């Protein structure tokens, strides 16, 4: 027991749309950036959603076979950095082969210069980051794991490198759907042009 809790919005056991290969995804709850046009707006409020012990998250990750790593999105992961550092540290002890990919709405230099030790530690615990706020007028559907052209990919360790991007662009879907708790779970970077969201809007309308 560390006393830390992670405020989780949702999870997906297996995804190919949120980083290299097949990944378990954790969407955290809470983001003070609040980019206009973000289609994860329900994850922005810092209201309690599902408060989970780090050890429970690690057991969930441990139970998922044949994945390449975990992806942490949101919400804003670096606003819960301490809990995530704890989770990744525990995960590496039981499944050291797994990689860590994190999405952040903060600029990379802002994260590096943070006065919070846990923020800097979370960068060090990552293999790859996608950083920068979503800017609707810079929307670009051709980008890999980014929504707008100001956002950047950063390679923190040697587990991945830019030479792999061409293959990832071919293999990673822009939209992905799964059935979770008798509901359709959607993820990806289709934005307002998403075929799924457009279809849902037509059905509701």
C-alpha positions in Angstrom: 0.0 0.0 0.0 1.5 3.3 -1.1 -1.5 5.6 -0.4 -1.5 6.6 -4.0 -4.6 6.0 -6.1 -5.0 6.4 -9.9 -8.2 8.1 -11.1 -9.1 5.9 -14.1 -11.6 6.9 -16.8 -11.6 3.7 -18.8 -9.3 0.9 -20.0 -8.9 -1.3 -23.1 -7.1 -4.7 -22.9 -5.9 -4.8 -26.4 -5.5 -1.9 -28.9 -3.5 -1.4 -32.1 -4.5 2.3 -32.5 -2.6 3.7 -29.5 1.0 3.1 -30.0 3.4 0.4 -31.4 2.0 -3.1 -31.7 -0.7 -4.5 -29.4 -1.1 -2.5 -26.2 -3.2 -2.3 -23.1 -4.6 1.2 -22.7 -5.4 3.2 -19.6 -7.3 6.5 -19.9 -6.9 8.6 -16.8 -9.6 10.9 -15.5 -8.7 14.6 -15.2 -7.1 17.2 -17.5 -6.7 20.9 -16.8 -5.5 21.7 -20.3 -8.9 21.2 -21.9 -8.0 21.6 -25.6 -10.9 22.9 -27.6 -12.2 20.2 -29.9 -10.8 17.3 -27.9 -13.2 14.4 -28.4 -12.0 13.0 -25.0 -13.7 15.9 -23.2 -15.5 13.6 -20.8 -12.1 12.7 -19.3 -11.3 16.4 -18.5 -13.1 16.9 -15.1 -11.0 16.0 -12.1 -14.0 14.3 -10.5 -13.6 10.8 -9.0 -14.4 8.2 -11.6 -12.7 4.9 -10.6 -10.0 5.3 -7.9 -7.7 2.3 -8.2 -4.7 1.1 -6.2 -1.5 0.9 -8.3 -1.2 -2.8 -7.5 -4.7 -3.5 -9.0 -3.7 -1.8 -12.2 -0.5 -3.9 -12.3 -2.4 -7.1 -11.8 -4.7 -6.2 -14.6 -1.7 -5.6 -16.9 -0.1 -8.8 -15.8 -3.2 -10.8 -16.7 -3.2 -9.7 -20.4 -1.2 -12.1 -22.6 0.6 -11.3 -25.8 0.8 -7.5 -25.6 3.8 -5.3 -26.5 3.3 -2.7 -23.8 0.9 -0.3 -22.2 -0.3 3.1 -23.3 -1.4 5.8 -20.9 -3.8 8.5 -22.2 -6.5 10.7 -20.8 -7.2 13.0 -19.5 -3.7 14.2 -18.8 -1.4 11.4 -17.5 1.2 13.8 -16.1 -1.3 15.3 -13.7 -1.2 11.8 -12.0 2.5 11.2 -12.5 3.3 9.9 -9.0 0.7 7.1 -9.2 1.8 6.2 -12.7 5.5 6.0 -11.7 4.5 3.6 -9.0 2.5 1.5 -11.5 5.2 1.3 -14.1 7.8 0.5 -11.5 5.8 -2.4 -10.2 4.9 -3.5 -13.8 8.6 -3.6 -14.8 9.3 -6.0 -12.0 6.8 -8.6 -13.2 6.8 -7.9 -16.9 10.0 -6.1 -17.9 9.5 -6.8 -21.6 6.5 -4.3 -21.8 7.1 -0.9 -23.2 5.4 2.4 -22.1 3.8 4.9 -24.4 2.3 8.1 -23.0 0.1 10.8 -24.6 0.4 14.3 -23.1 -1.2 17.6 -24.0 1.8 19.4 -22.5 4.8 20.5 -24.6 7.8 18.2 -24.2 10.1 21.0 -22.9 7.4 22.0 -20.3 7.5 18.5 -18.9 11.3 18.4 -18.9 11.4 21.6 -16.9 8.7 20.7 -14.4 9.5 21.3 -10.8 7.6 18.1 -9.9 10.0 15.2 -9.4 7.3 12.7 -10.4 6.7 14.3 -13.7 10.4 14.0 -14.6 10.5 10.4 -13.3 7.5 9.5 -15.5 9.4 10.7 -18.6 12.3 8.5 -17.6 9.9 5.6 -17.1 8.6 6.0 -20.6 9.8 4.6 -23.9 7.9 7.0 -26.1 5.8 10.1 -25.8 3.3 11.9 -28.0 3.2 15.6 -26.7 1.6 18.9 -27.3 -1.9 20.4 -27.1 -4.5 19.5 -29.7 -5.1 22.5 -32.0 -8.2 22.1 -34.2 -7.0 24.3 -37.0 -3.9 22.2 -37.4 -5.8 19.0 -37.6 -4.0 16.4 -39.8 -5.5 12.9 -40.3 -2.3 11.6 -41.9 -0.3 11.9 -38.6 0.8 8.9 -36.6 -0.7 8.9 -33.0 -1.3 12.7 -33.1 -4.3 14.8 -33.9 -2.7 18.1 -35.0 0.6 19.0 -36.7 2.0 20.8 -33.7 2.1 17.6 -31.7 5.4 15.6 -31.6 6.6 12.1 -31.0 9.6 11.6 -28.7 11.8 8.5 -28.4 13.0 8.3 -24.8 14.7 4.9 -25.0 16.2 2.7 -27.7 13.3 0.3 -27.7 11.8 2.3 -30.6 13.1 4.8 -33.2 11.8 6.9 -36.1 12.8 4.3 -38.7 9.8 2.3 -37.5 7.2 4.9 -38.3 6.6 3.8 -41.9 5.6 0.3 -40.7 3.5 1.7 -37.9 1.6 4.0 -40.3 0.6 0.9 -42.3 -0.3 -1.3 -39.2 -2.0 1.1 -36.8 -5.7 1.8 -37.5 -7.0 5.3 -37.2 -10.2 4.0 -35.5 -10.9 1.0 -33.4 -13.9 -0.5 -31.7 -14.5 -3.2 -29.1 -17.4 -4.5 -27.0 -16.8 -3.7 -23.3 -19.5 -4.1 -20.6 -22.1 -4.5 -23.2 -21.2 -1.2 -24.8 -19.2 -0.2 -27.9 -15.8 1.2 -26.9 -14.3 3.5 -29.5 -10.7 4.8 -29.7 -8.5 6.4 -32.4 -7.7 9.6 -34.2 -10.7 10.0 -36.5 -11.8 13.2 -34.8 -15.0 14.8 -36.2 -14.5 12.9 -39.5 -14.7 9.6 -37.6 -17.0 7.2 -39.5 -18.1 5.7 -36.2 -18.9 9.1 -34.6 -20.7 10.2 -37.7 -22.8 7.0 -37.8 -23.6 7.3 -34.1 -24.7 10.9 -34.6 -27.0 9.9 -37.5 -28.6 7.2 -35.4 -29.1 9.5 -32.4 -30.4 12.3 -34.7 
